[in-house]
Amino acid sequence: MPSRVVAVHSNAAHGFSKSTRESITLLEGLGVEGDAHCGATVQHRSRVAADPSQPNVRQVHLIHGELLDALSENGHTVAPGDLGENVTTRDIDLLGLPVGARLRFGDAVVTITGLRNPCQQINDFQSGLLKQVVRTDEEGRVIRLAGVMGIVSRGGRVAAGDAIDIELPPPPHFPLTRV
């Protein structure tokens, strides 16, 4: 099946979850119009406290719907938007994309910058959830499963049902790390 958008979300206030919308508008170089994390410089409160002049490489948060399925299989009830993502996807290996991969949603383009690094807020939302989305493999490496972050390279409207086209950067490809 082709990769597609399952749902889109935003929240004007700094909160954990985001409300599902009919569509969202991506603003080039800023993020999701009307979302608390929209801006050219960092908008996440902890990062603003550390250095408010940092560029915002976390303008758009994407989560693969398959993660929500896996969480459900492990006894957690998590709906699209609950984990704070702006775009919930299906049939795309978000975590396997390299840095700089470009996702096209019609006219809109999001360039992937890295992995989301979830914090304790995820356990405040639902106890035990952090252990489900951040794990350690047999070799002691931290595995982050809570989606990817990106910047808006070209603005446009995104809605549920939109196809997602993937454009990989030229080699060499670099694996995603936390941002």
N, C-alpha and C positions, 0 to 999 in steps of 0.2 A: 504494500500500500504506500501511496505517497505520503511524505511528511506533511503534517497539518497542524493548525492551531485548534486546540480544544476549547479554550476560553481565554478571555483577557480581563485584567483586573487593575484597579488603581485605588488609592486612598490619599486624600488631601492632607490627612493628619498622620503624624508619626505614630504608627501602631504596628502590631505584628502582622495581622491578616489584611487582605485587600478585598474590596467588594467587586463582584463580577459585573462587568459592563457589556453592553451590546458591542461596543467598539472602543478602542483607545486611539489617540493620535500621538505618534512619535514625533518629537521635535528635534531636528538635526543638532547634534552637539549638546543636547540638554537632557533628553529622556522622555518620559511619558507626561504629556500635558496634564496639569492639575494634580500630579502625584507629588507626595512629600519629598521624594528622592530626585525630583527633576531639578537640574542645575548643572552648570559647567564645572563647578567645584563641588567637592564632597558634600553630601547631604545627610549621610548616616551620622547620627548624633555622636557616637563614640569617635568617629573619624574627624568630625568637626571639632570636637574637644581637643584632639591631638594636634591637628593642623588644618584650619579651615581653608587654606589656600591650595590644598592638594587638588589635582584634576579629578573629576568624577569619572572613574572607570567602572562604576556600578550604576549606570543610568537605567538599565533594563535588566530585570531578573527573570530568567526562564527556567521552568521546571518541566521535566518529562512526565507525562501522565502515568507512565509505567511505574514511576516511583510511588505514586499514590496507590496504585494497585498493590505493590509489594508491601507498603505500610499497612494496608487493609488486611492482607494475608497474615500479618504479624499482630493483628488485634487493634490497630489504630484506625480511627475514623478521621480521615483527612480529605477534605473536598478541594477542588481547584480554588486557588486564591488564599486558602487557609495558611499556607506557609509564607505568604508575603510576596509571591511571584506576580509579575505583570503579565506573563504569557505562559499558559500551560500548553504543552505540545504533545504530540503522539507520533510514533513511528520515526523518530530521529534520535540518534545516539549523541545527545548533547554533550555528555561527559567525555566522549571519545573525540570530539572536535579539537583541532589544534588552535593555538592562539592565532587570532587574526582571521579565523573563518568568518565568512559573511553569510548571514541568513537574510533572504529576501522574502518579504511578505507583500506581494503586489509591488507598489512603488517604494515602500519602506525597506531600509536595510539596517540591520544590527550587526556590528562587528564584535565578535566574542573576545573578551579580555581575560577571563579566568573563571575559576570555580568560586561559588559562594562558600563562605566559611561561616557556618551557623554557630550561634552562641547559646548561652543558657536560656535565652528567651524561648527557644524551641521547646525546652522542657517545661517552662512556665505555661506554654500553650497546651502541652499534653505530656504528662510524665512519661519518661522513658524514651521519648522520641529522638533525643539527641544521639543515643546509642545506635539508633536505626539509620541515621543519616551521616554519622561520622564513625568510621571503624578503623581498626588497625589490621593490616594484613599479616601473613606469616613472617614476613621479613621486617616487621616493625614500621612500615610506611603507613602514614595516615591516608585513608581513603575518604574523600568527601563526595557525598551523593546528592546533596541538596540543591542541585542545579548549577546554572552558569550565569555569569554577569556579562553585560556588554554595553557598548556605547552606540548611540544612534548616528549612523554615517549618512543616512538619507531619511528625511521625515516622510510621514504618510500615515494613513489609517490602517489599523490591524483589527480584525474581527474573527470570531470563532468560525471555523470552516475554511479559512484562508489556507492555501497551499504554502509550503515553505520550501524554497529552493536554496541549496547549499553551494557556496563558492569557496573552495579551499584556497588558502594563500599559496604563493609559489614555495617550493621546497627550499630549505629544509623546514619541516613542520616541527613545532615545539609543543609538547604536551601542556595542558592547562595546569596552572598552579593557583593557589588561593589568592584572591584579590580583596 
